[in-house]
């Protein structure tokens, strides 16, 4: 029996001494050298008693060795659980305990803090640092550089990814080999990646974007990556002339546009810029095209499904949309109350079905039944509409929907108006409790420069553009919006911060 994920992503490159990872310091790791390292790690993991189906949880800095640990886990038939490096010990304890991880790998400098976490969950503890330091690499060095790949089937689990958990407990999305493989193959073909591509990789690898999209596509294509530890503006600019593609979050692109060195000449060798993980402002699309002559390709995915839609590689990449459903992915917009499919142009909840859709939530059958229908459609919780040309427009999360006086209000509609006003860099619209209306609209605004835009002018603009019941009852100006590591605005934090504006407690304060 084969191991489809390993065989397709890694196995066919064994012994190939073609470039795979271009390091920040100028060194290069070949495909062959990378897989020999992964084999040593796979031998070590199995020597510790880990068996196919066991979970390995990792909270480590991005490095070639960290990526090799992913490859080793696939080869050994383990279920890989990458964890955000910003998580606290308390948060990590939940993930390690809930997943039933047999092994937990952390950074060497956090051993004292996280050793009790591993012990409390009954997991073994090893360490791996960004400079190949730690117990894992010391032990792996003595093991053989080849490993008999563990047989697996396409429906076997390959990874757990935990949802952000802004409401309720974080849920462990169970992803199969076929989930990861089908998505990577589809995107490789759709975005026309080949073995000549060099991907500029500055994303974290604890997230689906950097690991299961960027890395898996490169492996399937047989290309290489400029593998940066994180986003560093100077490093991005220095390495762009030798790269052909880049995947990033909107913040990457706004920071590049803020630097005068970022020019059409600098991007002359680039054929593709992809953005995701958070919505991109239309003005960023426009400024990028004006500067470089190229259009950013925006797509839409999530933890439970990897990618669902994409703007076309060839054809109009329409700003403010996430394009069309991927080949093999069915997408519909449904009424959140009844589940009935809505006609194009109406706002509802996105539901998707396809080989990319996860198997369910780990040890949460009730949550799985709530969000994964019997016919295979996954209820994403994202609100959207499909325009007359078939492009999907995301308008927000269902949990961000504001219901004021019985009316449904979609924050994105108000944000588009505010973001288009002079002096506004970006905005976030939230609903907060109100004694008369249940909820009312508050807009949190980041000014473009040092001068704060006129509140009266902004309110006048919304008065002309949208109905009265949708207009903000209050404008709040701030230096920046709270974001997670992937650049998404954390509206739950804004709701917590400003939730008592119209209550008796807020007025008293």
C-alpha positions as CSV (number, residue, x, y, z in Angstrom):
1,X,0.0,0.0,0.0
2,X,1.2,3.5,-0.8
3,X,1.2,6.7,1.2
4,X,-0.5,9.1,-1.3
5,X,0.4,12.4,0.5
6,X,4.1,11.5,1.0
7,X,4.5,9.9,-2.4
8,X,3.1,12.9,-4.2
9,X,4.6,15.7,-2.2
10,X,7.9,14.2,-1.1
11,X,8.8,10.7,-2.2
12,X,9.3,11.4,-5.9
13,X,11.9,14.0,-5.1
14,X,14.1,11.6,-3.0
15,X,17.7,11.7,-4.3
16,X,17.0,14.8,-6.5
17,X,19.7,17.4,-5.8
18,X,17.7,20.2,-7.3
19,X,17.1,23.3,-5.1
20,X,14.2,23.3,-2.7
21,X,14.9,25.8,0.0
22,X,16.8,29.0,-0.5
23,X,17.8,30.3,3.0
24,X,17.9,33.9,4.1
25,X,21.7,33.6,4.6
26,X,22.3,32.5,1.0
27,X,22.5,28.7,1.6
28,X,20.4,26.3,-0.4
29,X,18.9,23.0,0.6
30,X,18.2,20.5,-2.1
31,X,15.1,18.3,-2.3
32,X,17.3,15.2,-1.6
33,X,19.0,16.7,1.4
34,X,15.7,17.9,2.8
35,X,14.2,14.4,2.5
36,X,17.2,12.7,4.1
37,X,16.8,15.0,7.1
38,X,13.0,14.2,7.2
39,X,13.9,10.4,7.1
40,X,16.2,10.8,10.1
41,X,13.4,12.5,12.0
42,X,10.9,9.9,11.0
43,X,13.2,7.2,12.3
44,X,13.6,9.1,15.5
45,X,9.8,9.5,15.9
46,X,9.1,5.8,15.4
47,X,12.0,4.9,17.8
48,X,10.1,6.8,20.5
49,X,7.1,4.5,20.0
50,X,5.0,6.7,17.8
51,X,2.7,4.7,15.5
52,X,0.5,5.7,12.5
53,X,-2.5,7.7,13.6
54,X,-0.7,9.1,16.7
55,X,-0.7,12.9,17.1
56,X,2.4,15.1,17.2
57,X,1.8,18.7,18.4
58,X,4.5,21.3,17.5
59,X,4.9,24.9,18.7
60,X,8.2,25.9,17.1
61,X,9.7,28.7,15.1
62,X,9.7,28.5,11.3
63,X,12.8,26.8,10.0
64,X,13.8,24.2,7.4
65,X,14.0,21.6,10.2
66,X,10.5,22.5,11.3
67,X,9.3,21.9,7.8
68,X,11.2,18.6,7.7
69,X,9.3,17.5,10.8
70,X,6.1,17.9,8.9
71,X,7.5,15.7,6.1
72,X,8.7,13.2,8.7
73,X,5.2,13.1,10.2
74,X,3.6,12.4,6.9
75,X,6.1,9.7,6.1
76,X,5.6,8.0,9.5
77,X,1.8,8.2,9.2
78,X,1.4,10.6,12.1
79,X,-1.2,13.3,12.5
80,X,0.6,16.7,12.4
81,X,-0.7,19.5,14.7
82,X,1.0,22.8,14.2
83,X,0.3,25.5,16.8
84,X,0.6,29.2,16.6
85,X,3.9,30.4,18.2
86,X,2.0,33.2,20.0
87,X,-0.1,30.8,22.1
88,X,0.4,30.9,25.8
89,X,1.1,27.9,27.9
90,X,-2.5,27.8,29.1
91,X,-3.7,27.8,25.5
92,X,-1.2,25.2,24.4
93,X,-2.3,22.9,27.3
94,X,-5.8,22.7,25.9
95,X,-4.6,21.8,22.4
96,X,-2.1,19.1,23.6
97,X,-4.6,17.6,26.0
98,X,-7.6,17.7,23.7
99,X,-5.7,16.2,20.7
100,X,-4.3,13.4,22.8
101,X,-0.8,14.2,21.4
102,X,1.8,11.5,22.1
103,X,4.6,13.9,21.5
104,X,4.9,17.7,22.0
105,X,7.7,19.6,20.4
106,X,8.5,23.2,21.7
107,X,11.3,25.7,21.4
108,X,14.3,25.1,23.7
109,X,13.9,28.4,25.5
110,X,10.3,27.5,26.5
111,X,11.1,24.1,28.0
112,X,10.7,25.1,31.6
113,X,7.4,26.8,30.9
114,X,5.9,24.0,28.7
115,X,7.3,20.9,30.4
116,X,4.4,20.8,32.8
117,X,2.0,21.1,29.8
118,X,3.4,17.9,28.2
119,X,3.5,16.1,31.6
120,X,-0.1,17.1,32.3
121,X,-1.3,15.7,29.0
122,X,0.8,12.6,29.3
123,X,2.9,13.5,26.2
124,X,6.6,13.2,25.6
125,X,8.5,16.4,25.2
126,X,11.2,17.3,22.7
127,X,12.6,20.6,21.6
128,X,13.6,22.2,18.3
129,X,14.9,25.7,17.8
130,X,15.2,28.0,14.8
131,X,18.9,27.3,14.5
132,X,18.5,23.5,14.4
133,X,19.3,23.4,18.1
134,X,17.3,21.4,20.7
135,X,17.0,17.7,21.6
136,X,15.2,16.6,18.4
137,X,18.0,17.4,16.0
138,X,20.7,16.1,18.4
139,X,19.1,12.7,18.5
140,X,18.1,12.6,14.8
141,X,21.7,13.0,13.6
142,X,22.5,9.4,14.6
143,X,19.6,7.9,12.7
144,X,19.7,6.5,9.1
145,X,18.9,8.9,6.2
146,X,16.3,6.6,4.7
147,X,13.0,5.4,6.1
148,X,10.4,2.8,5.0
149,X,7.4,5.0,4.4
150,X,4.3,3.9,6.4
151,X,1.4,2.9,4.2
152,X,-1.6,5.1,4.5
153,X,-4.9,5.6,2.5
154,X,-6.3,8.8,1.2
155,X,-9.0,8.9,3.8
156,X,-6.6,8.6,6.7
157,X,-6.1,11.7,8.8
158,X,-2.9,13.7,8.1
159,X,-3.4,16.8,10.2
160,X,-5.4,18.6,12.9
161,X,-5.8,22.4,12.7
162,X,-7.6,24.1,15.5
163,X,-10.0,26.9,14.9
164,X,-9.3,30.3,16.4
165,X,-12.0,29.8,19.1
166,X,-13.3,33.4,19.4
167,X,-16.6,31.9,20.5
168,X,-16.6,28.8,22.6
169,X,-13.9,26.1,22.7
170,X,-11.4,25.8,19.9
171,X,-12.4,22.9,17.6
172,X,-9.9,20.5,16.0
173,X,-10.5,20.2,12.3
174,X,-9.6,16.7,11.1
175,X,-7.9,16.9,7.6
176,X,-7.3,13.8,5.6
177,X,-4.5,13.0,3.1
178,X,-7.1,13.5,0.3
179,X,-8.2,16.9,1.7
180,X,-4.7,18.3,1.5
181,X,-3.7,16.5,-1.7
182,X,-6.7,17.4,-3.8
183,X,-6.5,21.0,-2.8
184,X,-2.8,21.3,-3.6
185,X,-3.2,19.6,-7.0
186,X,-6.1,21.8,-8.0
187,X,-4.3,25.1,-7.0
188,X,-1.0,24.0,-8.7
189,X,-2.9,23.5,-12.0
190,X,-5.1,26.6,-11.6
191,X,-2.2,28.9,-10.7
192,X,0.1,27.2,-13.3
193,X,3.0,26.4,-11.0
194,X,5.9,24.4,-12.5
195,X,9.3,23.2,-11.4
196,X,10.7,26.6,-12.7
197,X,8.8,28.6,-10.0
198,X,10.6,30.1,-7.0
199,X,8.1,31.0,-4.3
200,X,8.9,33.9,-2.0
201,X,7.7,32.3,1.3
202,X,7.4,34.6,4.3
203,X,4.3,33.2,5.8
204,X,4.2,31.2,9.1
205,X,3.9,27.4,8.7
206,X,1.6,26.8,11.6
207,X,-1.3,27.9,9.4
208,X,-3.0,26.4,6.4
209,X,-1.9,29.3,4.1
210,X,1.9,28.8,4.6
211,X,2.0,25.1,5.1
212,X,-0.8,23.4,3.2
213,X,-1.1,25.9,0.4
214,X,2.2,27.5,-0.3
215,X,4.5,24.6,0.7
216,X,2.3,21.7,-0.7
217,X,1.9,23.5,-4.1
218,X,5.6,24.1,-4.4
219,X,6.3,20.4,-3.6
220,X,3.8,19.1,-6.1
221,X,5.2,21.4,-8.8
222,X,8.8,20.4,-7.9
223,X,9.8,24.1,-7.6
224,X,11.7,25.9,-4.8
225,X,11.1,28.5,-2.1
226,X,12.9,31.4,-0.7
227,X,12.2,30.3,2.8
228,X,12.3,33.4,5.1
229,X,11.7,33.1,8.9
230,X,9.0,35.8,8.6
231,X,8.1,39.0,6.9
232,X,11.1,41.3,6.7
233,X,10.8,44.2,4.3
234,X,14.5,44.3,3.4
235,X,14.6,40.6,2.8
236,X,11.5,40.6,0.7
237,X,12.8,43.3,-1.5
238,X,16.3,41.7,-1.8
239,X,14.8,38.3,-2.8
240,X,12.1,39.4,-5.1
241,X,14.2,39.7,-8.3
242,X,15.0,35.9,-8.1
243,X,11.4,34.9,-7.3
244,X,8.5,34.2,-9.6
245,X,5.6,34.0,-7.2
246,X,4.6,35.2,-3.7
247,X,1.8,34.3,-1.3
248,X,0.9,36.8,1.5
249,X,-1.6,38.5,3.6
250,X,-2.9,42.0,2.9
251,X,-0.4,43.5,5.4
252,X,2.5,42.2,3.3
253,X,1.3,44.2,0.3
254,X,0.6,47.4,2.1
255,X,4.1,47.3,3.7
256,X,5.7,46.7,0.3
257,X,3.7,49.6,-1.2
258,X,4.9,51.9,1.6
259,X,8.5,51.4,0.4
260,X,9.7,53.4,-2.6
261,X,12.1,50.5,-3.5
262,X,9.1,48.4,-4.4
263,X,8.8,49.2,-8.2
264,X,7.7,47.6,-11.4
265,X,11.4,46.9,-12.2
266,X,11.8,45.0,-8.9
267,X,8.8,42.8,-9.7
268,X,9.8,42.2,-13.3
269,X,10.5,38.5,-12.8
270,X,7.3,37.9,-10.8
271,X,4.4,36.2,-12.5
272,X,2.0,35.8,-9.6
273,X,1.0,37.6,-6.4
274,X,-1.6,35.8,-4.2
275,X,-3.3,37.3,-1.2
276,X,-5.6,35.6,1.4
277,X,-6.3,34.9,5.1
278,X,-7.9,38.4,5.4
279,X,-9.9,40.7,3.1
280,X,-7.9,43.1,1.0
281,X,-9.0,46.7,0.6
282,X,-9.9,47.7,-3.0
283,X,-7.5,50.7,-2.7
284,X,-4.6,48.2,-2.1
285,X,-5.5,46.4,-5.3
286,X,-5.6,49.6,-7.2
287,X,-2.3,51.0,-5.8
288,X,-0.5,47.7,-6.4
289,X,-1.6,47.6,-10.1
290,X,-0.6,51.2,-10.6
291,X,2.8,50.6,-9.1
292,X,3.7,47.2,-10.7
293,X,1.3,46.7,-13.6
294,X,0.3,43.4,-12.0
295,X,-3.0,42.5,-10.3
296,X,-3.1,40.6,-7.0
297,X,-5.0,37.3,-7.1
298,X,-7.3,37.1,-4.1
299,X,-8.7,33.8,-3.0
300,X,-10.9,32.4,-0.1
301,X,-10.3,29.5,2.2
302,X,-10.6,28.4,5.8
303,X,-9.2,26.0,8.4
304,X,-11.8,23.3,7.7
305,X,-11.5,23.3,3.9
306,X,-8.2,24.9,2.8
307,X,-9.0,26.8,-0.4
308,X,-12.6,27.1,-1.8
309,X,-12.5,29.9,-4.4
310,X,-10.0,31.9,-6.4
311,X,-9.9,34.8,-8.8
312,X,-8.8,33.5,-12.2
313,X,-5.2,33.2,-13.2
314,X,-6.2,34.2,-16.7
315,X,-9.1,36.5,-16.8
316,X,-10.4,39.4,-14.7
317,X,-9.1,39.5,-11.1
318,X,-11.9,41.5,-9.6
319,X,-11.0,43.6,-6.6
320,X,-13.4,43.1,-3.6
321,X,-14.2,39.5,-4.6
322,X,-12.7,36.1,-4.0
323,X,-13.4,34.9,-7.5
324,X,-15.1,31.6,-8.4
325,X,-15.4,28.1,-6.8
326,X,-12.4,26.0,-7.5
327,X,-12.7,23.1,-9.9
328,X,-14.4,20.2,-8.0
329,X,-15.7,22.5,-5.3
330,X,-19.5,23.2,-5.1
331,X,-20.5,26.5,-3.5
332,X,-23.9,27.8,-2.7
333,X,-25.4,30.7,-0.7
334,X,-28.1,29.7,1.7
335,X,-30.6,31.2,4.1
336,X,-29.0,30.9,7.6
337,X,-32.4,30.1,9.1
338,X,-33.8,27.6,6.7
339,X,-30.8,26.3,4.7
340,X,-32.6,27.0,1.4
341,X,-30.4,28.0,-1.5
342,X,-30.7,31.7,-2.3
343,X,-30.6,33.3,-5.8
344,X,-27.6,35.2,-7.0
345,X,-27.3,38.7,-5.6
346,X,-28.8,37.8,-2.2
347,X,-26.7,37.7,1.0
348,X,-26.6,34.4,2.9
349,X,-24.2,31.8,4.3
350,X,-21.6,30.1,2.2
351,X,-21.8,26.3,2.1
352,X,-19.2,24.3,0.3
353,X,-18.8,20.6,-0.7
354,X,-15.8,18.9,-2.3
355,X,-12.7,16.7,-1.7
356,X,-11.1,19.6,0.2
357,X,-13.8,19.6,3.0
358,X,-12.6,18.2,6.3
359,X,-13.8,15.0,7.9
360,X,-15.2,16.6,11.1
361,X,-14.2,18.1,14.4
362,X,-12.1,15.9,16.7
363,X,-14.2,14.4,19.5
364,X,-17.0,16.9,18.9
365,X,-19.8,14.9,17.1
366,X,-22.4,17.5,18.0
367,X,-20.4,20.4,16.5
368,X,-19.7,18.3,13.4
369,X,-23.4,17.5,12.9
370,X,-24.2,21.2,13.4
371,X,-21.8,22.4,10.7
372,X,-21.3,19.5,8.3
373,X,-24.5,18.4,6.7
374,X,-25.3,14.8,5.9
375,X,-25.0,15.5,2.2
376,X,-21.4,16.8,2.6
377,X,-22.0,20.5,2.5
378,X,-20.0,22.4,5.1
379,X,-21.7,25.5,6.6
380,X,-18.8,28.0,6.7
381,X,-20.4,30.7,8.8
382,X,-19.2,33.3,6.2
383,X,-21.7,35.7,4.7
384,X,-21.5,36.3,1.0
385,X,-23.3,36.9,-2.3
386,X,-22.7,35.9,-5.8
387,X,-22.9,38.6,-8.5
388,X,-24.3,38.3,-12.0
389,X,-20.9,37.3,-13.4
390,X,-20.5,34.5,-10.8
391,X,-17.9,36.2,-8.6
392,X,-18.2,35.5,-4.9
393,X,-18.3,38.6,-2.6
394,X,-17.5,38.0,1.1
395,X,-19.5,40.4,3.3
396,X,-18.4,39.2,6.8
397,X,-18.9,36.4,9.3
398,X,-22.3,35.4,10.5
399,X,-21.2,36.1,14.1
400,X,-20.4,39.7,13.0
401,X,-23.9,40.3,11.5
402,X,-25.6,43.2,13.3
403,X,-29.3,42.9,14.1
404,X,-30.6,46.4,15.0
405,X,-34.3,47.0,15.6
406,X,-35.0,43.8,13.7
407,X,-33.0,44.7,10.6
408,X,-30.0,42.8,9.4
409,X,-26.9,45.0,8.9
410,X,-23.8,43.7,7.1
411,X,-20.7,45.5,8.4
412,X,-18.8,45.2,5.1
413,X,-21.3,47.5,3.3
414,X,-20.6,50.3,5.8
415,X,-16.9,49.6,5.8
416,X,-16.7,50.0,2.1
417,X,-18.3,53.5,2.3
418,X,-16.0,54.6,5.2
419,X,-12.8,53.2,3.6
420,X,-13.5,55.2,0.5
421,X,-13.5,58.5,2.3
422,X,-10.5,60.9,2.4
423,X,-8.4,60.5,5.4
424,X,-9.5,57.0,6.3
425,X,-6.9,54.2,6.1
426,X,-9.3,51.4,7.1
427,X,-12.3,50.8,9.3
428,X,-14.0,48.0,11.3
429,X,-17.8,48.1,11.9
430,X,-19.2,46.3,14.9
431,X,-22.5,45.8,16.7
432,X,-22.7,46.7,20.3
433,X,-25.6,46.3,22.8
434,X,-28.2,49.0,22.8
435,X,-31.2,49.3,25.2
436,X,-33.7,50.3,22.5
437,X,-32.5,48.5,19.3
438,X,-30.9,45.4,20.8
439,X,-27.7,46.2,18.9
440,X,-26.5,49.4,17.2
441,X,-23.7,50.2,14.8
442,X,-20.2,51.5,15.9
443,X,-17.4,52.2,13.4
444,X,-13.8,52.0,14.6
445,X,-11.6,54.0,12.2
446,X,-7.9,54.2,11.6
447,X,-6.9,57.6,10.1
448,X,-4.7,57.8,6.9
449,X,-2.2,60.2,8.4
450,X,-1.6,62.3,11.5
451,X,-4.8,64.4,11.0
452,X,-8.0,62.8,12.0
453,X,-10.8,63.0,9.4
454,X,-13.9,65.0,10.2
455,X,-16.5,62.9,11.9
456,X,-19.2,65.1,10.5
457,X,-17.9,64.5,6.9
458,X,-17.8,60.8,7.5
459,X,-21.3,60.7,8.8
460,X,-22.5,62.8,5.9
461,X,-21.0,60.3,3.5
462,X,-22.7,57.4,5.1
463,X,-26.0,59.4,5.2
464,X,-25.8,59.7,1.4
465,X,-24.7,56.2,0.7
466,X,-26.7,53.9,3.0
467,X,-30.1,53.7,4.8
468,X,-30.5,55.4,8.1
469,X,-30.8,52.2,10.2
470,X,-27.3,51.1,8.9
471,X,-25.5,54.3,9.8
472,X,-23.0,54.3,12.7
473,X,-24.3,55.7,15.9
474,X,-20.8,56.4,17.0
475,X,-17.3,56.8,15.4
476,X,-14.2,55.9,17.3
477,X,-10.7,56.8,16.1
478,X,-7.7,54.6,16.9
479,X,-4.1,54.2,15.7
480,X,-4.6,50.5,14.6
481,X,-7.1,47.7,14.6
482,X,-6.4,44.5,16.6
483,X,-5.3,41.6,14.3
484,X,-4.4,38.0,14.7
485,X,-1.1,36.6,13.3
486,X,-2.6,36.2,9.8
487,X,-3.8,39.8,9.6
488,X,-7.5,39.3,10.3
489,X,-9.2,42.0,12.3
490,X,-10.3,40.6,15.6
491,X,-13.8,42.2,15.9
492,X,-14.5,40.2,19.0
493,X,-11.8,42.2,20.8
494,X,-13.4,45.4,19.6
495,X,-16.8,44.3,20.8
496,X,-15.4,43.5,24.2
497,X,-13.7,46.9,24.3
498,X,-16.6,49.0,23.2
499,X,-19.5,46.8,24.3
500,X,-20.8,49.1,27.0
501,X,-20.9,52.4,25.1
502,X,-24.7,52.5,25.2
503,X,-25.4,50.6,28.4
504,X,-25.9,52.2,31.8
505,X,-22.4,51.0,32.8
506,X,-20.8,52.7,29.8
507,X,-22.7,55.9,30.4
508,X,-21.8,56.0,34.0
509,X,-18.2,55.5,33.2
